[in-house]
Every structure is written in structure tokens, then in C-alpha cells.
């Protein structure tokens, strides 16, 4: 019975990905962030400690951060209009106070909260977008550092994203996939048939990868440099929304960099 159920879940996962293929937005033609137009820089007017992950809609920016000294994890909400802080909640779970890269759907924010060490434990939390309150969580016997949300499944990466996990929304493990990209992903999002993931390569340069969501194999890579403060653009928070790429690489005072994915050129 368990094998049959697992096969049904995996078939459903593949079917959803195939159904979304026709509406998939292709990766950008550019191979470097320098070739994209920077369309906005938004200064956040509140403390963000050590930034971990972001997601956004037209009006709000959600940010996870960690205060390692005080063993505190936070979920922040900022205005996308002026960068004003709107709300912040603590998101610890016992020894787990390290939130990671986050993802959202229509009503919820999904947040991994882990112990601050590799090969440890996590909980995957679903929080209400309107209130930021915890609605559901499930435990994972590994440090999960980033998360993407598909219409029916969750995809998580462990410490430095050496492995990917696929779970049902009830927390049932569907499969585990070893990463073949050598990119230590910090934040990732689901975009039709792709998982878009940003991170740090072995040579300490940055890259944003488009991965086939069914196989997690690399389809396209966008290399990334550093901000004028010297931080890698892909150091921490990343989100994709329609034709916009959002990056939040800096700790307080944090700046959100917004790029146009499909208008290549040297203009900045």
C-alpha cells in the first residue's frame, strides 16, 4: 500500500509539472546579472539582523532573519511602497531558531526553521499571510535552509543545498534528490516548470540557477557580482515575480534590488 501511495504521489507531482509546462516563463537570455536592468532600489527602514530569505507581492515584502547572538529568528513584513516596517514576529521552535529561504502561495507563507548547524533538525511552518501566525508545521530530520512551493508540493534544500527534498503539503516525504550544481542555494522559488534558486558557488562567486522542477537539473545559470557595499547579490534573499527578480543581499541597513529579467542591456 505504501509503495502504491508513493507512486501515486510522484505521478501527481509529474502531472502538475507537465500541466504547467505550457505557461512556463522561459529563463532570461542573459547569462550575467550585469546584463539586466536595475529598475529599483528600495531601502528597508527597519532592523533585519542577518537576512535569510524573502518573498513579495505587489504591496508587501516578507523577510526572514536570524539574530544568532540572542538565538532569535524573525519573520518581518515591510511595505513595498516605501520600505516601512509593518509587522515582525518571532519564529523559534525550541532549539530551532534559524529561519531559511521562504516561499508563499495565495494564502500562506512557508518557512523552514532549523537548528543553526548542518545535519540537524528543522520544522517547516505554514503561516497565515494576513496575520503571520502559525497554522501548521511538520518536522524534518535535517537542516532545511530554503524552500519552494508548487501547487501541490514543497521542495526544500538542506544546508548548502547538497540535497533536495520533495514533500506533500501535509509533510509526507515524496523523494530526495542529490544536487548536481555545486551551488549553495540560499533562497528558491517555483516558477511554472522551473525552480529558480540563488546561492554561492565554490569559488565564492554568486549565481542564480533555473532548475527543471521534475529532475532538479540545471537548465540556465545567471552569474552575479557584488553590490557597491561588497556583498554578493545572491548571498541571501531572492524572489521572482513575473518578469522581476528581487534580491536582498545585505544585512541592516538592507536594500532590496529589483531587476528586469527580460530587458537585457548595460543600462543600470
C-alpha positions as CSV (number, residue, x, y, z in Angstrom):
1,X,0.0,0.0,0.0
2,X,2.8,2.5,0.9
3,X,4.6,1.8,-2.5
4,X,1.3,2.3,-4.3
5,X,0.6,5.6,-2.5
6,X,4.1,6.9,-3.1
7,X,3.8,6.1,-6.8
8,X,0.5,7.9,-7.0
9,X,2.1,11.0,-5.3
10,X,5.1,11.0,-7.6
11,X,2.8,10.7,-10.6
12,X,0.7,13.6,-9.4
13,X,3.9,15.7,-9.0
14,X,5.0,15.0,-12.6
15,X,1.4,15.6,-13.9
16,X,1.3,19.0,-12.2
17,X,4.7,20.0,-13.7
18,X,3.6,18.8,-17.2
19,X,0.4,20.7,-16.9
20,X,2.3,23.9,-16.1
21,X,4.7,23.5,-18.9
22,X,2.7,25.4,-21.5
23,X,2.5,28.5,-19.2
24,X,6.1,28.4,-18.1
25,X,8.1,31.6,-18.4
26,X,11.5,30.8,-20.0
27,X,14.7,31.7,-18.3
28,X,16.3,35.0,-19.3
29,X,18.6,35.0,-22.3
30,X,21.2,36.9,-20.3
31,X,24.0,34.8,-18.5
32,X,25.1,37.6,-16.1
33,X,23.2,39.9,-13.8
34,X,25.3,42.7,-15.2
35,X,23.2,42.4,-18.4
36,X,19.9,43.0,-16.7
37,X,18.5,46.4,-16.0
38,X,18.3,47.5,-12.4
39,X,14.9,49.1,-12.2
40,X,14.6,49.9,-8.4
41,X,16.5,50.0,-5.2
42,X,14.3,50.0,-2.0
43,X,15.8,50.9,1.3
44,X,14.2,49.0,4.2
45,X,13.6,51.2,7.2
46,X,13.8,48.6,9.9
47,X,16.3,46.2,11.5
48,X,16.7,42.9,9.6
49,X,19.5,41.4,11.6
50,X,21.1,38.7,9.3
51,X,18.8,38.3,6.3
52,X,17.9,34.7,5.3
53,X,15.0,34.7,2.8
54,X,12.4,36.9,1.1
55,X,9.2,36.8,-0.8
56,X,6.9,39.5,-2.1
57,X,3.7,40.5,-3.7
58,X,2.7,43.9,-5.2
59,X,2.3,45.5,-1.8
60,X,4.4,43.6,0.8
61,X,7.9,42.2,1.3
62,X,8.4,39.4,3.7
63,X,11.9,38.8,5.1
64,X,13.3,36.1,7.4
65,X,16.3,37.0,9.6
66,X,18.3,35.5,12.4
67,X,19.9,37.1,15.4
68,X,22.5,34.4,16.3
69,X,23.8,36.1,19.4
70,X,20.4,36.1,21.0
71,X,19.2,32.9,19.4
72,X,16.2,34.5,17.8
73,X,14.6,34.1,14.4
74,X,12.2,36.6,12.9
75,X,9.6,37.0,10.1
76,X,9.3,40.6,9.0
77,X,6.8,42.3,6.8
78,X,7.7,45.6,5.0
79,X,5.8,47.9,2.7
80,X,6.9,47.6,-0.9
81,X,5.9,51.3,-1.4
82,X,8.3,52.9,1.0
83,X,10.2,50.1,2.8
84,X,8.4,50.9,6.1
85,X,8.3,48.0,8.6
86,X,4.7,46.8,9.1
87,X,5.0,43.7,11.4
88,X,7.5,41.3,12.9
89,X,7.0,38.0,14.7
90,X,9.4,35.6,16.5
91,X,9.6,32.2,14.8
92,X,11.6,30.0,17.1
93,X,10.8,26.3,17.8
94,X,12.8,25.2,20.8
95,X,16.4,24.8,19.7
96,X,15.4,25.7,16.2
97,X,15.7,29.5,15.6
98,X,17.4,29.7,12.2
99,X,14.8,30.6,9.5
100,X,15.7,30.0,5.9
101,X,14.6,31.0,2.4
102,X,10.9,31.3,2.3
103,X,8.1,30.9,-0.3
104,X,4.4,31.9,-0.5
105,X,1.2,30.8,-2.1
106,X,-2.2,32.6,-2.2
107,X,-2.9,32.5,1.5
108,X,0.2,31.2,3.2
109,X,3.9,31.8,3.9
110,X,6.0,28.7,4.2
111,X,9.1,29.0,6.4
112,X,11.8,26.4,7.3
113,X,13.1,26.9,10.8
114,X,16.2,24.9,11.7
115,X,18.9,24.4,14.3
116,X,21.9,26.6,13.5
117,X,24.1,23.8,12.3
118,X,24.3,21.3,9.4
119,X,22.9,17.8,9.7
120,X,20.4,18.9,12.4
121,X,16.7,19.2,12.5
122,X,14.0,21.6,11.2
123,X,10.3,22.3,11.2
124,X,8.5,23.5,8.1
125,X,6.0,26.1,9.1
126,X,2.9,27.3,7.3
127,X,2.0,30.8,8.4
128,X,-1.1,32.9,7.6
129,X,-0.2,35.7,5.2
130,X,-2.7,38.1,6.8
131,X,-1.7,37.5,10.5
132,X,1.7,35.9,10.2
133,X,0.5,33.4,12.8
134,X,1.5,29.7,12.7
135,X,-1.2,27.4,11.3
136,X,0.7,24.1,10.7
137,X,4.1,22.6,10.9
138,X,5.9,19.3,10.4
139,X,9.3,18.1,11.5
140,X,12.3,17.2,9.2
141,X,15.4,15.3,10.4
142,X,17.8,17.6,8.5
143,X,18.7,21.3,8.4
144,X,16.4,22.8,5.7
145,X,17.7,26.2,4.6
146,X,15.4,27.1,1.7
147,X,12.0,26.2,0.4
148,X,10.0,26.5,-2.8
149,X,6.2,25.9,-3.1
150,X,4.5,24.2,-6.1
151,X,0.7,23.9,-6.4
152,X,0.7,20.6,-4.6
153,X,4.2,20.1,-3.2
154,X,7.1,21.6,-1.2
155,X,10.7,21.4,-2.4
156,X,13.4,22.1,0.2
157,X,17.2,22.3,0.2
158,X,19.3,21.3,3.1
159,X,22.5,23.1,4.4
160,X,24.2,24.4,1.3
161,X,21.5,22.6,-0.7
162,X,23.5,19.4,-1.1
163,X,20.2,17.5,-1.2
164,X,16.7,18.4,-2.2
165,X,13.6,17.1,-0.5
166,X,10.1,16.9,-2.0
167,X,7.1,16.7,0.4
168,X,3.4,16.8,0.2
169,X,1.8,19.8,1.8
170,X,1.0,17.5,4.8
171,X,4.7,16.8,5.3
172,X,4.9,13.4,3.7
173,X,8.3,12.8,2.0
174,X,7.9,12.0,-1.7
175,X,11.5,11.8,-2.7
176,X,15.1,13.0,-2.0
177,X,17.4,14.2,-4.8
178,X,21.1,14.9,-4.6
179,X,22.1,18.3,-6.1
180,X,24.5,18.3,-9.1
181,X,25.0,22.0,-9.4
182,X,27.6,22.8,-6.7
183,X,25.6,25.9,-5.8
184,X,24.9,26.5,-2.1
185,X,21.4,27.8,-2.6
186,X,20.1,30.3,0.0
187,X,16.6,31.0,-1.4
188,X,14.5,29.4,-4.1
189,X,11.1,29.9,-5.8
190,X,8.9,27.8,-8.0
191,X,8.1,29.4,-11.4
192,X,5.9,27.2,-13.6
193,X,8.2,24.2,-14.6
194,X,11.3,25.7,-13.0
195,X,12.8,26.1,-9.6
196,X,14.7,29.4,-9.5
197,X,17.4,29.2,-6.9
198,X,20.1,31.7,-5.9
199,X,23.3,30.9,-4.0
200,X,27.1,30.9,-3.7
201,X,29.4,28.8,-5.8
202,X,32.5,27.0,-4.6
203,X,34.8,29.9,-5.8
204,X,32.7,32.3,-3.7
205,X,31.0,33.9,-6.7
206,X,27.3,34.1,-6.9
207,X,24.8,32.6,-9.3
208,X,21.0,32.3,-9.8
209,X,20.0,28.9,-11.4
210,X,16.9,27.8,-13.3
211,X,16.4,24.1,-12.4
212,X,14.0,21.7,-14.1
213,X,11.5,21.2,-11.3
214,X,11.0,17.5,-12.0
215,X,14.7,16.5,-12.1
216,X,16.3,19.4,-10.3
217,X,18.9,19.5,-13.1
218,X,20.4,22.8,-14.2
219,X,18.8,24.5,-17.2
220,X,20.2,28.0,-17.1
221,X,22.7,30.0,-14.9
222,X,22.8,33.7,-14.3
223,X,26.1,34.7,-12.7
224,X,26.0,37.6,-10.2
225,X,28.6,40.0,-8.8
226,X,28.5,42.3,-5.7
227,X,26.7,45.3,-4.5
228,X,28.6,48.6,-4.0
229,X,29.0,47.6,-0.4
230,X,30.8,44.4,-1.4
231,X,28.1,41.8,-0.7
232,X,27.3,39.1,-3.2
233,X,23.9,39.8,-4.8
234,X,23.0,36.1,-4.2
235,X,24.2,36.0,-0.6
236,X,20.8,35.6,0.9
237,X,17.2,36.6,-0.1
238,X,15.9,36.2,-3.6
239,X,12.4,36.2,-5.2
240,X,11.0,36.0,-8.7
241,X,7.6,37.6,-9.6
242,X,6.5,37.7,-13.2
243,X,9.4,39.5,-15.0
244,X,11.1,40.9,-11.9
245,X,14.0,39.5,-9.9
246,X,14.3,40.7,-6.3
247,X,17.5,40.4,-4.3
248,X,18.1,41.3,-0.6
249,X,21.8,40.5,0.0
250,X,22.6,43.0,2.8
251,X,22.0,42.9,6.5
252,X,20.8,46.0,8.3
253,X,20.5,48.6,6.7
254,X,19.1,46.3,4.0
255,X,18.4,47.3,0.4
256,X,16.1,45.5,-2.0
257,X,17.4,45.4,-5.6
258,X,14.9,44.9,-8.3
259,X,16.0,43.8,-11.8
260,X,14.0,43.3,-15.0
261,X,14.7,39.7,-16.2
262,X,13.8,40.2,-19.8
263,X,15.2,43.6,-20.7
264,X,18.9,42.9,-21.2
265,X,21.4,45.6,-21.6
266,X,24.2,47.5,-20.0
267,X,22.0,50.4,-18.7
268,X,21.9,50.5,-14.8
